[in-house]
């Protein structure tokens, strides 16, 4: 289980795999100087509601991973997360899809 800490006032637990994918998307947006909303469904233990935060390049954010190994990245999931991040609603945590494996195209003569 990893932890996203935002502005040193909000800490949220995500599994390391999810957190690694969120880090890629959030990092890409922040490198471009883009601010955006990020929302997720809360854990039932904390009220079972929804939380949305405003991610901005000047607000500190940290990603703490508890596992020692870097998770394998699912490029399809990153793409889907980035699509939501670029929408007016902002980044939404969507379920991980199966990764599509690109098949080599046969040469036609």
N, C-alpha and C positions, 0 to 999 in steps of 0.2 A: 504494500500500500504506500503510495507516494503522497506528497503534500504540496499543494499550490498555496503560497502565501502572497497576499496582495496588500500593498501599502502597510505592511506589518500589523494590520488590524483584522484581517480576515484570513483564516486558514481553512482549506477544504481538502479532504482526502479523496484521492482518485487512485485507482490501481496504477502501478508503474507503467503498464503498457498504454493505457489511456493518457496518462500524463506525458509520456514521451511524444505522442502524436499531437497533443495540445501544445506542447512546447514548440514544436516545429511550426505550427500554424501561427501561434501568437508571436513567436520570434520573427517570422517573415513579415507579418503586419507591422510590428514595431520597428523593424529595420527600415521600412519604407516611411516611417513617421506617421502611420495611420492609427487613429483612435477608433474604437469600436466597442459595441456591447458584447458581453459574453454571458450566456445564461445556461443553467442546468437545472434538472429536477433534484430537489434535496432528498437526502436519505430519509426514510421513514422515521428513523430515530431522532431526527432533528426537526420534525414537524411535517414532513411529506409535502412541502410546498415547492416553490421555485425561487431561485435566486438569480439576479442579473446584476452584473457589475460593469462599470465603464472602464475599459482598458485604455490607458493613455501612455505615450512614451515617457512622460516625466514621473509617472507613479511607479515606485519599485515593485517588482514581482520576482518571486523566486520559486524554483522547482526543486523539491527534495525527493530523491528516489531512495527507497529503502533496499531495493535489490541491488546486487553487485554487477549484474549483467545488463547491457543495453538491449532493450527489446528489439526484435525485428520490426522494421517499419513497413506498414501496409500502405503503399502509395495511393491506392484507390481510396482508402479512408482519409488520408491527408487531403486528397483532392475534394472529397465530399465535405470535410470540415472547412476547407478554404472557401468553398462555394457558400456555405452558410455564413462564414465570417464576412464575406463581401456583400451580403444581403442587408437590407435595411434593419432586419431584426438582429443582426449580428451573429457571432459565433454561437452555435447551438451544438450541444453534445449529441451526436447521432450514433446509433449502433454501428459497430464495425462490420463492414460487408466482407464477403469473401474476396480475396485478392484475385484479380483476373491475371492469368498467365498468358503473356503474349506468345502466340505461336509463330515460329518463323515462316515467312511466306515462301512458297515454292517458286523456284525460278521457272518462268515460261519462255520457251524458245520459239 
